[in-house]
Amino acid sequence: MGTTQLETVPEPKYWHLKTVLSEALDQDFAVGEVLPNERELAARFGVARATLRQALEQLELEGRLQRRRGVGTTVAPPRVGVAVGSARHSWPGESVDGWEPVDAVEGLPPAAVLKLLGTGGAGGAGGTGGAFAADRPVHTVRRTRVTQGQVVAAEMLYVPAASVPGLPAIEAPAGPARARAVLRELQRLVLDGQDRSVELGSARADDAKELDRLPGAPVLLVTTRYFTAAGTAAVSVATYRADTCRLTFGDSGDVEITHEPRVAS
């Protein structure tokens, strides 16, 4: 990466710098290679460090760079082509979908999830047969989505006890085996439908650690409600690395989230 002084350009300076850096990444750096520190890069391009940070943040958001704890800023690997959204309604874990169960525990759900559990589906029924009590624990299943050895998403699936009445109380009280047991019991129900919402967010500390990102890194939050005739049977909150996926919208209005190889322009 040679020394380049940015002259006056019609576009924002950080945006022009992003383009220059992107070209340098293609020509001068290999995947996984660590970039020079901010002070050195800013001096090479004759820009303020604040301008440099804006350009680096844009490249990170586009999936070109990764900031890793104890390592620094590295060139990101190509995006991998695995679909993780589908128009077909199905229970979590119903097919080989790339998700791996990690743990399952009982506890109180977050307030936002509690609200979703207390709402019904298309038929207007209340969650699990009515308003969900704030002091009623749920089974919380934690899963990760692994693609080519890389964790690209982490999910928390909240399942009220009323949705899985046949779940053994003692056998496998925690861990992956317990998670699989909850999923197995959930799949015994008749799924009437589901809805999904997607929003941009920032990685919390626990999600960031799971996804090998820094706290505050951009993520996509995908919330899914699963409905039976009795109402909301489960709520999933999945956190996807925003630098590894994209959204596509079909003619039917379905949203698909895919991880795809980056095509060099």
C-alpha positions as CSV (number, residue, x, y, z in Angstrom):
1,M,0.0,0.0,0.0
2,G,1.8,3.1,-1.2
3,T,1.7,6.6,0.2
4,T,-1.3,8.6,-1.3
5,Q,-2.3,12.1,-0.5
6,L,-6.0,12.7,-1.0
7,E,-6.8,15.9,-2.9
8,T,-10.1,17.8,-2.9
9,V,-12.8,15.6,-4.2
10,P,-16.6,16.2,-4.7
11,E,-17.6,13.3,-2.4
12,P,-16.9,13.1,1.3
13,K,-13.2,12.6,2.0
14,Y,-13.8,9.4,4.1
15,W,-15.9,7.9,1.3
16,H,-13.2,8.5,-1.3
17,L,-10.7,7.1,1.2
18,K,-12.9,4.0,1.5
19,T,-12.7,3.5,-2.3
20,V,-8.9,3.8,-2.2
21,L,-8.5,1.4,0.7
22,S,-10.9,-1.1,-1.0
23,E,-8.7,-1.2,-4.1
24,A,-5.6,-1.6,-1.9
25,L,-7.2,-4.5,-0.1
26,D,-7.8,-6.3,-3.4
27,Q,-4.2,-5.7,-4.7
28,D,-1.9,-5.6,-1.7
29,F,-3.4,-7.7,1.1
30,A,-4.3,-11.3,1.7
31,V,-7.3,-12.6,3.7
32,G,-6.5,-12.5,7.4
33,E,-3.6,-10.1,7.0
34,V,-3.4,-7.4,9.7
35,L,-3.6,-3.8,8.5
36,P,-1.1,-1.2,9.7
37,N,-2.2,0.8,12.8
38,E,-4.5,3.8,12.4
39,R,-1.6,6.3,13.0
40,E,0.4,4.8,10.1
41,L,-2.5,4.6,7.8
42,A,-3.6,8.2,8.5
43,A,-0.1,9.5,7.8
44,R,0.1,7.5,4.5
45,F,-3.1,9.0,3.2
46,G,-2.7,12.5,4.7
47,V,-6.0,12.4,6.6
48,A,-7.1,12.8,10.1
49,R,-7.6,9.7,12.2
50,A,-11.3,10.5,12.5
51,T,-11.6,10.4,8.7
52,L,-9.7,7.1,8.6
53,R,-12.0,5.6,11.2
54,Q,-15.1,6.5,9.2
55,A,-13.6,4.8,6.1
56,L,-12.6,1.7,8.1
57,E,-16.1,1.5,9.7
58,Q,-17.7,1.5,6.3
59,L,-15.4,-1.2,5.0
60,E,-16.2,-3.3,8.1
61,L,-19.9,-2.8,7.6
62,E,-19.5,-4.0,4.0
63,G,-17.7,-7.1,5.1
64,R,-14.2,-6.1,3.8
65,L,-12.6,-5.8,7.2
66,Q,-12.8,-7.4,10.6
67,R,-11.8,-5.9,14.0
68,R,-10.7,-8.7,16.3
69,R,-9.8,-8.6,19.9
70,G,-6.1,-8.7,20.6
71,V,-5.3,-8.8,16.8
72,G,-6.4,-5.6,15.2
73,T,-8.0,-4.9,11.9
74,T,-7.7,-7.7,9.4
75,V,-8.9,-8.4,5.9
76,A,-12.1,-10.4,6.0
77,P,-12.7,-13.7,4.3
78,P,-15.2,-13.8,1.4
79,R,-18.8,-14.1,2.4
80,V,-20.1,-17.7,2.3
81,G,-23.1,-18.7,0.3
82,V,-25.6,-20.3,2.7
83,A,-29.3,-19.4,2.9
84,V,-30.5,-18.9,6.4
85,G,-34.0,-17.6,5.7
86,S,-36.8,-19.4,4.0
87,A,-40.4,-18.8,3.0
88,R,-41.3,-22.3,4.3
89,H,-42.7,-22.2,7.8
90,S,-41.1,-24.8,10.1
91,W,-40.1,-25.3,13.7
92,P,-36.5,-24.5,14.8
93,G,-34.3,-27.6,14.4
94,E,-36.8,-29.4,12.2
95,S,-34.3,-30.0,9.4
96,V,-30.5,-29.8,8.9
97,D,-30.3,-26.0,8.9
98,G,-26.7,-25.4,10.1
99,W,-27.8,-24.4,13.6
100,E,-26.0,-26.2,16.5
101,P,-27.7,-26.5,20.0
102,V,-25.4,-25.2,22.7
103,D,-27.4,-25.0,25.9
104,A,-30.9,-24.9,27.5
105,V,-31.8,-23.4,30.8
106,E,-34.9,-22.2,32.6
107,G,-35.4,-18.6,33.5
108,L,-37.4,-15.5,33.1
109,P,-37.5,-14.0,29.6
110,P,-36.5,-10.4,28.8
111,A,-39.3,-7.8,28.9
112,A,-39.4,-7.5,25.1
113,V,-39.8,-11.3,24.7
114,L,-42.3,-11.4,27.5
115,K,-44.5,-9.0,25.5
116,L,-44.2,-11.1,22.4
117,L,-45.2,-14.3,24.3
118,G,-48.3,-12.5,25.5
119,T,-49.6,-11.8,22.0
120,G,-51.4,-14.1,19.7
121,G,-51.1,-15.1,16.0
122,A,-53.5,-14.5,13.1
123,G,-56.4,-15.9,15.1
124,G,-55.9,-13.4,17.9
125,A,-55.3,-15.9,20.6
126,G,-53.1,-15.0,23.5
127,G,-49.7,-16.5,23.8
128,T,-49.8,-20.1,25.1
129,G,-53.5,-19.6,25.9
130,G,-53.6,-16.1,27.3
131,A,-51.5,-13.3,28.8
132,F,-48.1,-14.6,29.8
133,A,-47.2,-14.1,33.4
134,A,-44.1,-12.0,34.1
135,D,-42.9,-14.4,36.8
136,R,-43.3,-17.6,34.7
137,P,-40.0,-19.1,33.7
138,V,-39.4,-20.4,30.1
139,H,-37.0,-22.8,28.5
140,T,-34.3,-20.7,26.9
141,V,-32.4,-22.6,24.1
142,R,-29.2,-21.2,22.9
143,R,-28.0,-22.2,19.4
144,T,-25.3,-21.0,17.0
145,R,-25.2,-20.9,13.3
146,V,-21.8,-22.2,12.0
147,T,-20.8,-21.9,8.4
148,Q,-17.4,-23.2,7.2
149,G,-16.2,-23.3,10.8
150,Q,-17.2,-19.6,11.4
151,V,-20.0,-18.6,13.8
152,V,-22.1,-16.2,11.8
153,A,-25.2,-16.1,14.1
154,A,-26.3,-16.7,17.6
155,E,-29.9,-17.5,18.6
156,M,-31.9,-17.4,21.9
157,L,-35.1,-19.4,21.5
158,Y,-37.7,-18.9,24.3
159,V,-40.2,-21.7,24.8
160,P,-42.8,-21.5,27.6
161,A,-43.3,-24.7,29.6
162,A,-46.9,-24.9,28.4
163,S,-45.6,-25.4,24.8
164,V,-43.6,-28.5,25.8
165,P,-45.6,-30.3,28.5
166,G,-44.0,-33.6,27.7
167,L,-40.4,-32.4,28.4
168,P,-38.7,-34.6,31.0
169,A,-38.1,-32.6,34.2
170,I,-34.9,-34.4,35.4
171,E,-33.3,-36.0,32.4
172,A,-30.6,-33.8,30.8
173,P,-31.3,-30.7,33.0
174,A,-29.0,-28.5,30.9
175,G,-26.5,-28.5,28.0
176,P,-26.9,-29.5,24.3
177,A,-28.9,-32.6,25.1
178,R,-31.5,-30.5,27.0
179,A,-31.6,-28.1,24.1
180,R,-32.3,-31.0,21.6
181,A,-35.0,-32.3,23.9
182,V,-36.8,-28.9,24.0
183,L,-36.7,-28.7,20.2
184,R,-37.9,-32.2,19.8
185,E,-40.9,-31.6,22.0
186,L,-41.7,-28.3,20.3
187,Q,-41.8,-30.1,16.9
188,R,-44.7,-32.3,18.2
189,L,-47.0,-29.3,18.0
190,V,-48.9,-28.3,14.9
191,L,-47.4,-25.1,13.5
192,D,-50.1,-22.7,12.3
193,G,-47.7,-20.0,11.1
194,Q,-44.9,-17.6,12.0
195,D,-43.9,-14.0,11.5
196,R,-40.5,-12.4,11.3
197,S,-39.0,-8.9,11.8
198,V,-35.5,-7.7,10.9
199,E,-33.7,-4.7,12.3
200,L,-30.2,-3.3,12.5
201,G,-28.7,-3.3,15.9
202,S,-25.4,-3.3,17.9
203,A,-23.8,-6.4,19.3
204,R,-24.1,-6.8,23.1
205,A,-21.1,-8.0,25.0
206,D,-22.3,-11.7,25.1
207,D,-23.3,-11.8,21.5
208,A,-20.1,-10.1,20.4
209,K,-18.0,-12.7,22.2
210,E,-20.0,-15.5,20.6
211,L,-19.6,-14.0,17.1
212,D,-16.0,-13.0,17.6
213,R,-16.8,-9.3,17.2
214,L,-16.2,-6.2,19.2
215,P,-19.1,-5.0,21.4
216,G,-21.2,-2.5,19.5
217,A,-20.3,-4.1,16.1
218,P,-23.3,-3.9,13.6
219,V,-25.6,-6.9,13.7
220,L,-28.9,-7.9,12.2
221,L,-31.5,-8.9,14.8
222,V,-34.1,-11.3,13.5
223,T,-37.1,-11.9,15.7
224,T,-39.4,-14.8,14.9
225,R,-42.7,-15.8,16.5
226,Y,-44.1,-19.3,16.1
227,F,-47.9,-19.7,16.4
228,T,-50.1,-22.7,17.2
229,A,-53.9,-22.6,17.6
230,A,-53.4,-21.6,21.2
231,G,-51.2,-18.6,20.4
232,T,-47.5,-17.8,20.5
233,A,-45.7,-21.1,21.2
234,A,-42.1,-19.8,21.0
235,V,-40.1,-16.7,20.2
236,S,-36.6,-16.7,18.6
237,V,-34.2,-13.8,18.7
238,A,-31.3,-14.4,16.4
239,T,-28.3,-12.1,16.0
240,Y,-26.5,-12.2,12.7
241,R,-23.1,-10.6,11.8
242,A,-24.1,-7.7,9.6
243,D,-20.8,-8.0,7.7
244,T,-21.5,-11.5,6.5
245,C,-25.1,-11.4,5.3
246,R,-27.5,-9.5,3.1
247,L,-31.3,-9.2,2.8
248,T,-33.3,-10.0,-0.3
249,F,-37.0,-9.4,-0.8
250,G,-39.1,-11.7,-2.9
251,D,-42.3,-11.0,-4.9
252,S,-44.3,-12.6,-2.1
253,G,-42.9,-10.2,0.5
254,D,-40.8,-12.9,2.2
255,V,-37.4,-11.8,3.5
256,E,-34.4,-14.0,2.9
257,I,-31.1,-13.6,4.7
258,T,-28.2,-15.1,2.9
259,H,-24.4,-15.3,3.3
260,E,-22.8,-14.9,-0.1
261,P,-19.3,-14.8,-1.5
262,R,-18.2,-11.2,-2.2
263,V,-17.8,-10.5,-5.8
264,A,-14.9,-8.1,-6.6
265,S,-16.0,-5.1,-8.6
